[in-house]
Amino acid sequence: MRFRILSAALFTLLGLAIPVQGKNLTQIEQVLSLKQAVVTALKNNPGLAQQVNAVETAGVIVSQQQTNLYPNLMLEASGSEPFDKSTADTIVGVKLSSSVNLFNGFADIAALKKAELLLEAELESLSQEEQTLVFETVSQFIQILTAQELIGVEETNLKENCKLLERIEKFYLAGKLPISDLYQQQAETKQAELDLLQAQHALSASKLSLMQTIGVPPTANYQVTSPDFEKLSLQIPAGDTGELALLALANRSDIKAQERQVEAAQQQIRQTLAGRLPQVDLFASLATAYDGLSEESNFSEQFMDENINSIVGLTFSIPLFDRFLTRNEIAKAQIEKRNEQLTLKEKQLQVGLQIAEAIQDFQKTQKQIDVVESKLTYASQALKSYEERYQVGASTLVELVRARTQYMTAAFDRIQAKYDLVTQKVSVAYYLGDLDQMFMALSVEKN
């Protein structure tokens, strides 16, 4: 099965020991790595399992179409005994028959080819489903890392606000600060508590989303480990958007799957066109019987010798009028092919847009990294300066609060930009259909 081959190759690439099947995440690890999250998702995600079932179903249909080319073989037996015992008219008969289609306008060949193309389409869809699942898992894992770091910033902010509140209370009691500063700082401290609580709720929501994606119970309690993304060196291919779109069209499994759908629709047209052509079938039968009214011979003589009858023949049928059934089926098949072609065109157009947006977002975030680093450095120095000035009465609490807000904003922007850059690197590889590049993101775990 191709799914098992792909999964085995992926597990080898990740260098992982696959967890024991049937155990929950809470029974395996309290700490979840990025690699473990991806492997768990590939094993447990319901959507991926449904796509595996779709592949197996398509394989069964191919097998069924193959056997439709074989001759059939039927064994029939019959017997009768009269209710009126005055006559001994016991009859026993056995017939062995077989038939095979010699020509049906190549409808059977078209049906087999269509089934094989649909199987290929399902396999490509499975590959795309795996890639999408990996991408979603990586993205949601990074969201958790982002939320964890934001919580760290909020905790530091709350701690600093509490310290400042203590100092202001002492200065107020000593008569060195007005009560308005005390009230304002109390409000800032409460806001910091609320911000921390909201950040914790955001982390919980991100964890629940990841648990749903990787297919583990929402009751699982775990911590995620942070990979060393500094080692991640995904290369953005050179060339304009048009060239990269052509590269993606040749690589992406969703495009290949839709191309198989178009080809399968063409085979459906061929299959329906066969309804206008003659059909030739070869048939043969071997039959024997025993009649109890015959007094000249016994059962063995009748059944094994005298009543044996064999037939070999051909049937030739030409469709003359089928109430326009074939014409209507051909029209529907042609419409279906046009719809599949339009779907393919739509997906091909989306490829260029997706790649252009992914590369632009990546380049924008690259530039943003330098900006937010500078802003964070300035905001940190400004906050330190205002804290020192406030302690000696050279600045107001309003100025200090403003400086702390600017610092918090810069700290948030830096964390967000850092992880956005990782996500966008992976998304460029994903939209290009570059599986090897995308899985490089899973090879940066800390030892």
SEDO-46752 format. One record per residue: x, y, z of N, C-alpha, C, O in turn. Coordinates in steps of 0.001 Angstrom, whole numbers, plus 500000, padded with zeros to 6 digits. Each point is the difference from the previous one (the first is absolute). Layout:
N
XYZXYZXYZXYZ/...
END
This chain:
447
500833498815500000499167501185500000500871501239500000500925500097500806/498803500857498307500857501163499895500004500819501272501025500581500358/497849499475500330499942500767501245501009499470500996500696500776500655/499390497896499466500943499425500946501433500273499583500862500231500848/499399499744497846501340500297499512500369501440500309501099500272500484/497969500674499231500262501411500265500219500235501480500925500714500387/498235498693500441500118500207501436501305499423500533500670500613500831/499686498188498677501251499394500438501192500857499605500941500165500776/499015500376498021501087500870499552500070501257500848501086500469500337/497746500079500009499976501198500822500546499718501387500779500790500531/498819498085500066500489499677501334501514499804499989500685500398500942/499839498985497989501439499825499884500690501340499887501045500223500612/498363500684498595500559501339499827500046500737501320500967500709500279/498008499139500536499960500696501277500901499358501036500352500635500994/500029498100498784500846499314500957499317499756501319500588500194501064/498156499374498863499204499868501212499685498553500300499896499170499097/499953500539502176499388498754500421498516500249500112499572500873500754/499628498364498499498554500233499981499399499546501323500274498887500449/498906501958500186499393499622501270499145498751499871499503499682498919/500332499614502191499204498781500007498562500341499663499411500896500605/500014498384498419498640500288499554499016499707501116500143499030500745/498845501840499353498940499791500970500178500787501276499075500088500807/502126500502499397500212500792501197499705501453499721500262500503498907/499193500165502087499753501422499872501287500763500212500984499467500513/498991501800499080501165500852500179500388500088501467501185500015500331/497825500044500547500289500116501421500686498753500534500702500070501009/499107498776498328500636498768500435501405499861499440500776499172500477/499558501614498531501309499867499366500964501057500527501062499673500529/498566501584499325500893501101500329499201501142500611498878500284499579/501709500363501414499449501256500478500585501170499228499463501106500039/501643498650499255500649501012499173499874499572498549500340498869499653/499174502028499494499749499684498603500969500778499124500073501226500078/500670498055499088500889500644499040499276500176498677498941499417499771/501642501389499370499404500239498691499936498707499192499001499726499335/502056499489500723500008498724499272498899499070500497499290499383499206/500574500522502114498966499131500561498608500481499615499109499189499748/500701502109500207498698500543499611499666499592498567498867499610499717/502111500475499376499754499651498596499718498511499857499069499608499297/501731499562501367499797498547499907498637499610500579499292499170499429/500347501427501698498698499709500612498861500411499076499001499290499882/501153501854499467498963500464499069499850499037498839498879499680499605/502228499853499842499943499081498859499373498664500394499440499307499150/500646500331502108499415498740500455498533500132500380499212499082499772/500414502072500813498707500093500671498999500931499349498816499933500332/501605500942498747499072500987499460498850499320499253500257499225499078/498485501040501287498867499331499352499881500317498514499668499122499203/500602502128500418499897500362498589500973499227499138499656499578498895/501558500233501601500988499223499245499585498533499921500175499355498967/499273500121502130499534498612499995498875499810498983499934498963499339/499184502026500529498929499910499006500568499997498583499485499307499123/501580501468500655500614500008498676500672498667499703499999499548498855/500571499823502156500559498649499820498890499029499598500195499160499122/498650500956501515498869499154499636499550500256498566499612499073499290/500441502194500287499618500331498624500960499345499008499579499547498936/501698500403501404500980499331499138499695498509499917500038499416498917/499662499972502213499696498572500006498737499700499197499934499002499282/499071501866500845498771499818499215500285500087498510499491499196499218/501328501787500385500359500136498590500757498774499509499833499587498852/500997499827502009500705498774499625499053498833499780500197499191499094/498763500726501749499001498937499829499260500174498680499707499016499320/499988502230500310499292500253498738500865499600498812499488499461499019/501821500795501054500910499563498922499974498487499872499920499463498896/500146499854502238499953498535499973498687499504499404499980499030499242/498932501638501104498694499606499462499956500186498483499482499138499290/501055501974500206500008500237498556500901499011499269499721499631498859/501344499943501785500870498991499388499279498662499855500110499340498967/499160500266502061499294498717499941498819500041499046499514498953499572/500015502252500088498915500098499018500434499536498614499160499703499151/502154500235500620500509499519498716500032498475499925500164499441498916/499682499882502216500079498547500034498651499389499610498967500660500118/501034498087499418498726499305499757499340499619501318500675499813501012/498016500076498966499312499519501189499763498497499878500140499434498915/499510499931502171499763498557500029498850499745500959500057500373501171/498879498975498310498801499774500793499679498512500037500063499325498972/499600500169502184499533498627500163498571500051500504499719500560501060/499366498838498154498597499982500367499547498557500183500346499136499195/498902500602501829499443498667500263498524500146500317499596500945500677/499609498133498840498558500049500247499474498591500209500590499029499524/498328500867501169499370498696500228498542500178500341499603501008500586/499601498006499043498568500087500303499459498614500293500471498997499463/498534500975501397499322498757500385498509500302500068499608500908500733/499531498364498528498567500300499982499327499641501325500430499086500703/498508501652499622499210499683501189499151498744499781499698499258500935/499933500533497810499176498831499673500922498795499855500700499877498995/499308499236501992500918498860500006499604498913499001500703499000499856/498163501199499451499608498996499005500940499999498806500087499011499272/500619502104500527500993500069498921501356500299500607500105500801500930/500902498580498566501366500169500523500792500912499087501061499630499498/498412501569500293500658500942499080501022500848500765499821501208500151/501228498162500320501096500704500669500960500526498950500454499263499125/499851502039500976500900500636499020501150500667500746499781500734500964/501440499009498585501216500604500553500817500549498845500234499311499007/500202501949501132500799500606498938501168500795500553499900500580501082/501211499454498183501197500752500362500501500712498755500056499416498918/500312501869501247500503500761498857501193500839500435499938500708501004/501139499208498240501196500804500205500134500940498814500085499554498856/499935501772501419500021500966498904501041501077500261500358500290501142/500111500288497773500990501064500087499812500951498832499584499600498913/500733501674501333499943500996498927501098501020500217500424500254501128/500027500327497770501023501029500069499727501022498902499636499653498877/500548501597501476499809501047499006501235500098499116501121500107500497/498670499857498199501099500138499048500173501435499537501117500446499740/497785500270500160500083501395499568498778500753500491498866499576499775/501370501557500904498887500859500433500319501466499748499607500884500761/501114499344498154500370501379499691501122500519500885500178501210500140/500587497868500462501102500333500907499515500706501265500758500735500634/497987499042499730499478500603501222500699499445501235500276500734500949/500010497954499035500666499401501150501423500516500158500459500219501121/500242499978497768501361500538500065499978501429500532500832500372500827/498222500421498699499878501382500482499650500044501486500511500841500740/498615498248499688499620499964501407501188499639500877500174500566501080/500655498481498454501193499620500756500992501157500061500558500290501058/499659500368497808500931501126499981499504501133500897500787500643500694/497917499591499287499431501031500871500233499654501467500377500866500789/499402497878499580500205499589501390501460500158500406500289500426501119/500638499234497978501427500148500306500375501469500170500799500335500875/498637500542498304500279501425500117499436500568501306500630500839500644/498182498698499735499416500471501254500804499491501199500097500686501017/500475498121498865500878499507501065501245500884500104500425500355501100/500155499996497754501153500897500009499627501348500618500783500580500752/498025499912498931499548501273500561499865499914501521500374500929500715/499093497956499770499858499831501449501359499901500671500185500520501100/500766498821498253501355499908500557500655501376500071500652500332500990/499173500465497958500543501361500021499297500841501062500635500810500675/498062498999499470499257500722501037500477499597501395500061500828500908/500274497893499250500534499540501274501335500669500299500249500447501119/500608499615497858501285500680500178499799501461500375500683500519500883/498377500145498445499707501405500311499434500135501403500331500942500719/498812498114499672499415500033501347501098499859501057499959500666501035/501011498475498703501120499840500933500796501297500114500329500443501100/499975500156497761500773501248500013499232501108500715500574500746500794/498133499359498924499185501020500653499945499775501504500061500949500781/499824497799499618499944499682501421501313500364500681499998500552501100/501127499141498251501302500374500560500101501518500129500442500515501027/499146500193497926500070501466500014499125500577501114500432500892500729/498341498603499404499109500496501047500554499695501385499909500829500906/500667497982499259500563499632501294501165500906500360500096500478501130/500796499760497903501138500888500244499509501406500338500501500623500936/498522499880498306499488501354500229499371500121501383500236500980500708/498961498024499682499350500065501308501005499812501131499849500586501072/501170498603498691501057499831500999500713501332500223500301500366501136/499967500357497772500666501299500107499094501007500707500489500863500730/498202499037499061499078500876500722500108499780501506499941500953500777/500218497793499631500158499710501425501298500594500526500025500590501080/501060499253498152501270500589500421499885501517500131500522500596500943/498787500018498095499784501450500055499226500379501256500369500935500710/498555498331499557499175500299501178500788499823501295499833500770500946/501035498201499093500809499783501202500948501164500255500147500445501138/500496500050497811500921501121500176499250501279500365500490500810500787/498326499365498642499205501173500357499595499953501466499941501036500663/499780497771499843499679499857501418501196500412500850499846500650501034/501363498961498514501199500401500734500143501505500093500383500536501039/499304500145497859500061501468500007498948500573500939500276500932500755/498507498504499197498926500485500867500326499751501475499693500836500851/500921498032499453500377499714501388501045501003500492499921500493501126/501056499801498016501009500998500367499369501368500202500340500735500927/498717499590498167499312501293500116499219500090501305500033501028500677/499264497895499676499243500005501252500938500128501205499698500732500942/501406498580499032500958500064501107500539501422500171500089500511501116/500269500117497762500527501362500077498939500984500478500305500931500746/498441498867498825498924500876500453499740499832501493499699500971500694/500417497803499798499814499761501437501105500675500816499744500589501050/501482499314498448501110500660500694499807501512500027500209500659501018/499383499866497825499789501444499939498863500427500921500068501049500640/498870498113499421498879500322500881500452500047501463499571500873500754/501287498197499642500517499996501370500782501272500300499849500589501070/500993499835497977500790501213500205499097501230500102500198500870500848/498789499179498250499104501155500011499221500047501314499780501083500542/499800497764499978499280499965501276500873500552501126499526500749500854/501753498873499139500911500484501033500191501511499889499965500721500997/500241499747497751500190501441499810498726500773500328500056501111500527/498796498290499156498727500672500321499814500117501501499609501051500508/500678497848500206499864500022501455500986500980500630499753500557501070/501379499640498232500994500953500496499673501417499583500700500943500370/498212499211498841499584501321499572500799500570498843499958501205499750/500769497940499542500837500475498908499319499897498636500479500595499034/498401498655500863499280499847498735498514500214500246499495499679501076/499800500861497933498551500213500163499238498684499907500502499007499475/498288501010501039499180498786499973499606499610498578499695498837499735/500312502135499349499653499690498607500991499018499389499619499138499209/501676500996501166500985499039499500499714498606500548500142499007499286/499460500921501960499680498702500593498820499361499291500047498814499673/498894501951500083498831499456499323500342499565498575499565498947499535/501214501879499792500352499664498618500822498725499934499792499161499123/501148500696501813500835498797499966499217498763500422500258498899499512/498802501280501381499131498863500351499225499523498769499853498800499768/499657502166499450499278499651498773500928499331498992499597499048499332/501640501435500549500952499392499071500341498575500426500160499119499155/499951500658502138500300498653500501498840499047499720500215498858499595/498550501615500623498834499172499691499938499682498501499655498885499609/500680502099499565500001499765498561501066498970499622499781499168499119/501366500892501547501053499024499736499539498593500388500318499030499312/498933500860501790499451498692500394499032499483498939500016498822499646/499138502084499854499042499604498968500719499599498714499627499016499360/501403501741500260500760499669498785500645498625500132500021499231499039/500501500456502134500602498687500221498951498904499898500246498952499404/498590501287501174498925498998499938499568499761498551499788498857499597/500083502210499628499618499858498593501069499247499220499673499188499133/501591501067501159501083499282499325499965498511500341500254499153499143/499428500536502117499886498593500403498829499318499301500102498841499596/498786501879500262498855499441499279500343499780498526499580499005499409/501176501913499996500424499830498602500873498769499843499889499280499008/500981500471501969500841498801499958499140498742500098500227499035499270/498793500970501625499120498832500141499235499731498708499846498848499594/499670502223499754499273499831498741500914499436498916499579499149499216/501660501315500734500946499494498999500310498526500244500129499220499056/499989500407502212500263498596500323498822499108499609500186498898499483/498607501592500771498821499220499620499927499816498486499640498924499521/500698502116499728499995499889498534501015498971499537499718499210499099/501459500792501507501017499022499616499560498586500358500209499069499222/499188500766501943499538498668500406498950499460499019499998498815499668/499112502074499876498994499570499027500661499587498691499591499018499381/501429501725500194500677499694498742500751498681500076499947499207499060/500753500543502043500805498778500083499187498815500490500512498883500073/498211501353500269499101498889500308500174499403501373499903498783500159/500358502058500860500089499506501376498887500634500819499478501047499615/500141498338501517498897500538500799500312501398500510501153500298500311/497834500568499783500229501370500487500377500061501469500365501063500502/499552497808500194500373499972501415501495499824500193500488500087501127/500256499664497788501437499784500116500682501266500514499733501103499522/501150498716501459500737501125500568501461499852499606500628498992500327/499921501995498977501368499866499510500661501359499878499335501035499983/501964498942499935500798501174499712500749499749498689500375498866499702/499837502176499531500711499844498736501438500475500169500280500940500743/500623498386498550501401500396500015500282500876498783499425499796498931/501449501162501240500281500952498927501176499514499167501106499853500520/498671499894498191501118499623499136500959501176499817499652501151500261/501549498537499289500989501033499731499794500500498573500695499580499075/498341501322500764499664500481498665501111500846499380499954500302498808/501035500081501986501122500745499430500764499148498981500665500527499108/499230498150501039500683499096499074499211499776498715500493499381499057/498282501125500916499144499772498839500447500906498853499943501225500100/500499498152498817500540500776498867499283499611498713500622499558499034/498064500613500971499243499729498777500368501024498936500075501198500271/500151498316498526500398500869498910498774500417499184499213499159499564/500641502140500242498942500496499134500519499966498573500960500704499688/498430498489499421500525499870498633500039501335499282499136500857500189/501887499299498982500114501217499205499031499939498822499576498921499586/500085502238499889499094500067498859498773500809500322499678500234501165/499629500197497779498791500774500221498839499070500356500133498776500005/498732501844500292498840499213500426499546499026498923499586498884500312/500487501522498425499578499119498910500845498741499929499468498905499815/501839501240500328500885498833499956499744499076501188499965498778499853/499859501816501316499732499190501187498637499314499911499829498885500493/499211501779498881498681499380499817500111498773499097499360498981500259/501445501109498685500206498845499120500657498859500766499658498834499807/501287501510501062500643498973500822498987499340500925500012498781500176/499117502024500410498992499452500905498988499128499257499573498967500516/500045501445498279499044499216499217500547498607499687499241499040499873/502071500864500006500611498698499711500161499151501256500151498781499911/499817501864501273500294499280501235498776499706500853499953498976500681/499062501902499293498935499915500995499046498846499742499528499783498884/500207499484502194499158498817499895498548500348499715499312499236499323/500201501906501179498599500352499742499776500295498523498930499702499469/502069500884499852499881500250498561500028498673499244499212499796499076/501686499309501309500074498698499342498701499216500189499527499336499078/499906500747502120498748499290500264498884500527499104499210499217499473/500716502100500350498952500564499157500238499669498534499038499809499256/502205500118500313500296499590498625499519498573499744499486499698498923/500680499433502062499478498625499866498477500002499929499412499171499306/499949501748501401498543500094499950499531500394498600498999499479499508/501722501437499856499651500403498628500160498814499057499134499761499159/501952499502500969500227498839499135498943498928500241499546499346499061/500063500475502201498946499020500307498673500414499383499235499148499550/500486502148500424498774500482499366500007499719498504498954499709499420/502218500374499949500100499664498583499718498520499771499360499636499013/501107499519501883499721498571499880498518499701500198499469499057499413/499865501746501414498556499833500178499265500308498697499009499345499675/501470501645499582499405500300498691500180498811499063499067499609499298/502131499821500695500250498830499154499078498845500391499484499281499145/500325500562502144499150498905500466498558500188499550499352499033499598/500139502178500460498623500235499586499839499957498478498943499612499502/502102500786499755499937499911498542499842498558499522499470499752498917/500992499304501893499885498592499624498550499560499871499716498987499360/499369501755501236498587499656499889499459500110498589498901499511499736/501832501116499337499568500117498606500556498878499117499635499896498829/501244499267501729500676498967499206499405498628500278499369499790501035/500834499263498027499481498637500205500706499319501168501056500432500462/498317498488499994500566499210501085500011498536499583499018499486499463/502109499851500790500172498588499637500367499230501252500934500362500716/498308498548499549500259499157501159500141498554499548499275499549499113/501644499734501488500178498565499773499412499266501194500255500355501151/498958498622498560499419499240501092500136498515499726500087499567498850/499929499664502224500079498537499902499292499405501202499991500577501088/499409498239498692499332499335501116500091498489499816500080499494498881/499905499815502228499984498543500034498927499596501000500054500359501176/498929498855498311498866499655500853499701498516499891500303499355498996/499097500121502060499538498614500005498785499903500909499750500882500821/499485498011499017498764499875500785499611498529500131500484499135499271/498639500621501671499414498665500202498498500161500095499504500855500734/499751498300498503498539500036499978499497498661500495500288498967499395/498964501037501699499522498758500604498977499274499148499787498812500245/499553501809498758499021499342499150500646499102498959499348499127499428/501920501093500333500682499181498999500267498620500577500639499871501045/498855499062498252500171498632500477501115499280499271500324498861500338/500269501778498670501016499333499190501381500017500649500831499143499698/499423501804501174501336500092500588499882500455501441499003500591500414/502039499118500330500010500378501407500610501388500177500343500680499033/499778499712502218500505501352500314501404500213499454500277501023499373/500595498031500858501400500175499589500121500125498490500759500836499509/498522498366499765500076500045498538499458501324499463500591500595499099/498283499869501455499433501276499545500909501182500367500310500861499176/500097499139502089500695501181500518501415500127499459500481501106499753/500187497756500062501406500059499615500227499810498506501120500178499523/497836499463499730500258499693498591498893500511499077500259500834499133/498520498680501041498960500222499012499489501446499939499715500503498913/500165500171502236499378501322500022500997501164500070499609501132500284/501649498601499463500998501077500011499791500899498792499833499524498877/500178501787501370499768500973498929501007501137500150500067500611501067/500702499686497916501000501083500039499705501002498891499584499638498899/500644501639501427499720501091499058501149501000500044500484500335501081/499947500132497792500956501105499870499423500966498972499549499584498933/500467501716501396499413500936499053500461501425500222500731500306500942/498818500552498164500287501426500062498685500768499992499028499616499351/500981501496501403498869500925499898500531501340499500501021500504500468/498269500040498591500403501265499380498814500942500096498933499740499444/501277501386501288498885500932500186500416501388499540501121500451500238/497938500212499093500241501357499498498949500916500605498806499735499858/501606501339500817499013500934500564499329500799498892500673500674499220/498020499253500714499261500756498993499322501228500600500058501093499436/499317498720501682499346501144500649499913499711501495499348499039500408/501310501792500416499997499809501458499360501186500721500352500325501133/498687500318498169499294501150500558500974501132500359499803500709500986/501245499450498203501002501062500139500799499902501307500587500983500452/499427497824500144500738499831501253501494500246499797500625500715500784/499951498693498161501438500165499740500337501457499713500995500525500499/498173500122498695500264501406499675500020500865501259500864500863500153/498199498906500726499939500786501225501181499707500931500537500899500646/499855497821499407501140499639500841501285500624499468500850500427500782/499301499629497896501169500641499392500019501483500330501050500551500332/497810500088499581499917501437500306500376500264501456500729500947500294/498774498220500611500347500184501411501488499772500240500622500720500781/499949498280498550501427499724500162500850501158499477501021500343500597/498561500253498296500735501144499450499926501210500931500984500721500166/497861499497500432499856501100500960500885499756501220500641500920500506/499389497838499957500826499661501150501477500243499698500739500490500855/499691499168497930501398500255499634500290501495500004501046500424500492/498045500377498970500219501449499996500086500543501429500806500887500283/498366498581500606500061500431501402501341499649500628500575500807500731/499924497995498988501299499600500526501111500882499435500936500354500716/498962500000498006500994500887499399499962501384500633501043500618500214/497759499869500085499879501306500651500577499955501413500647500950500442/499119497947500263500580499851501337501521499993499931500672500611500832/499869498689498162501447499980499816500536501401499713501011500413500566/498306500311498553500438501362499674499962500898501234500903500808500217/498050499044500584499881500806501216501153499717500950500581500922500572/499748497799499595501110499640500889501333500497499455500854500454500762/499327499463497918501238500485499400500161501502500203501106500477500253/497797500270499638500063501444500224500293500313501468500693500972500302/498789498217500598500236500227501422501462499788500363500513500632500924/500158498480498351501398499696500315500853501255499926500753500293500928/499134500454497972500788501217499852499718501008501101500923500620500528/497795499547499824499619500932501053500555499561501345500526500821500752/499361497894499557500487499494501282501511500188500132500492500411501050/500234499286497882501456500136500046500400501464500135500882500337500790/498471500529498439500325501430500064499753500550501404500836500728500536/498026498929500060499684500494501340500973499439501032500444500723500892/499892497977498989500908499383500968501385500647499941500598500282501038/499906499952497759501325500612499862499980501452500465500934500447500666/498016500293498993499906501389500442499922500095501525500641500859500605/498569498253500013499914500002501459501353499666500624500391500593501006/500317498457498395501313499623500520500974501168499899500702500310500963/499344500335497882500910501125499815499638501168500909500883500672500533/497817499572499645499559501078500885500422499723501436500466500902500696/499372497857499748500368499660501370501510500058500191500474500388501068/500290499230497903501452500126500081500410501435500300500838500251500865/498558500690498407500305501409500233499468500456501353500604500840500666/498264498597499728499390500395501261500854499585501191499980500664501036/500773498242498828500842499518501094500971501082500438500120500281501193/500578500333497852500954501057500332499311501183500657500526500597500939/498284499740498556499273501148500555499587499746501443500200500849500869/499223497980499382499523499726501363501158499827500971499866500319501182/501269499181498341501171499913500869500451501390500427500327500226501165/499689500703497886500389501380500315499002500639500950500388500667500959/498326499130498777498973500562500865500093499432501413499827500728500978/500446497969499129500103499384501321501200500554500764499910500265501199/501212499908498104501185500564500652499721501412500508500329500342501135/499057500473498003499666501377500402499001499997501154500169500731500976/498773498433498905498958499983501031500553499527501336499584500490501050/501346498566498923500601499495501232500825501084500685499927500182501215/500854500530497988500812501074500564499124501142500518500265500573501057/498682499747498175499103501074500417499291499639501301499862500843500887/499683497898499231499312499569501214500929500086501205499597500454501071/501635499112498753500959500063501096500249501439500416500103500312501187/499994500564497810500238501416500299498828500610500755500199500725500974/498579498985498583498831500570500670499825499435501407499540500703500901/500830498020499291499921499431501351500939500721500954499639500316501134/501575499939498384500967500704500835499555501442500266500128500500501118/499355500153497858499571501382500159498779500097500918499865500946500776/499246498056499122498807500039500853500373499835501474499388500604500881/501634498560499371500414499782501384500528501273500646499888500175501213/500684500706497988500540501241500560499054501173499769500338501143500307/498457498573499142498999501031499817500198500860498775499420501081499908/501409498454499123500265500798498806499018499725498874500038500683498976/499095498346501186498981499704498992498725499574500704500005499688501191/498917500304498066498701499634500569499704498521499781500637499333499185/498385500176501561499589498605499840499393499773498617500148498922499425/499173502088500044499415499872498663501087499721498974499826499161499116/501301501547501003501116499775499074500587498601500179500363499342499025/499727500216502208500533498662500257499069498928499441500465499031499400/498231501132500789499026499035499467500074499965498483499943498926499401/500184502232499976500111500051498546501266499266499519499966499276499005/501131500922501707501247499324499632499874498490500163500514499240499179/498805500326501877499823498556500198499090499405498913500236498887499531/498740501849500080499111499533498930500764499848498692499822499014499284/501030501963500402500808499913498782500951498801500054500217499317499000/500340500445502182500894498847500146499238498694499807500476499100499308/498347500792501299499200498782499863499615499768498544500067498874499508/499532502182499808499634499868498586501180499519499181499848499121499152/501337501449501091501196499597499265500379498555500316500411499255499110/499448500346502167500321498614500376499049499020499317500428498958499503/498278501379500474499022499149499316500312499905498509499978498914499420/500313502229499968500273500015498564501230499166499668500033499325498971/500969500717501886501214499217499737499703498505500056500435499246499129/498827500323501893499651498577500118499159499557498812500251498954499402/498751501854500266499113499642498886500769499921498689499808499069499218/501069501915500537500757500014498747500967498823499923500188499414498933/500422500242502193500952498883500020499329498700499576500540499256499180/498290500471501376499323498749499670499247500082498674499833498992499313/499710502218500326499385500149498677500989499663498899499631499400498991/501614500979501197501022499728498988500171498495499800500157499537498871/499812499700502223500111498541499896498799499429499268500147499179499094/498661501260501302498782499501499354499995500312498511499596499170499186/500853502027500460499978500395498594501050499271499176499798499756498810/501318499897501812500986499170499307499386498650499637500141499515498877/499181499897502093499372498697499761498863500134498992499807499113499169/499437501984500895498867500163499091500471500161498554499329499518499087/501803501145500683500524500114498637500306498610499449499639499680498868/501029499495501941500296498631499565498722499209499768499918499209499061/499082501005501794498726499278499859499292500375498710499544499120499270/500356502162500440499300500431498792500781499659498725499412499898498923/501895499927501195500781499562498848499906498485499801500413499481498962/499048499817502027499932498547499917501337499349500240500222498864499579/500695501850501106501344499486500264499974499270501337500214500607501049/499526498100498911499824499215501219501282499935500817499960500113501225/501183499707498107501264499890500724500307501281500769500434499953501151/499337501198498201500252501274500666499067500173501194500413500489501052/498334499110498782499043500192501084500373499159501217499869500452501138/500594498324498619500344499128501113501328500388500654500336499487501068/500424501418498298501211500495500657499669500722501295500822500066500914/497965500477499157499581500679501229499911499027501169500008500417501158/499908498293498544499875498998501074501346499437500426500056499132500871/501026501344498532501329499468500298500817500964500839501228499912500020/498116501002500671500714501014500787499713499858501484500148500957500761/499438497837499657499754499797501417501299500094500783501058499587499525/498849500954501660501169500065500868500333498597500504499108499199500277/502170500523499834500430498698500521499837499982501514500305498994500641/
END
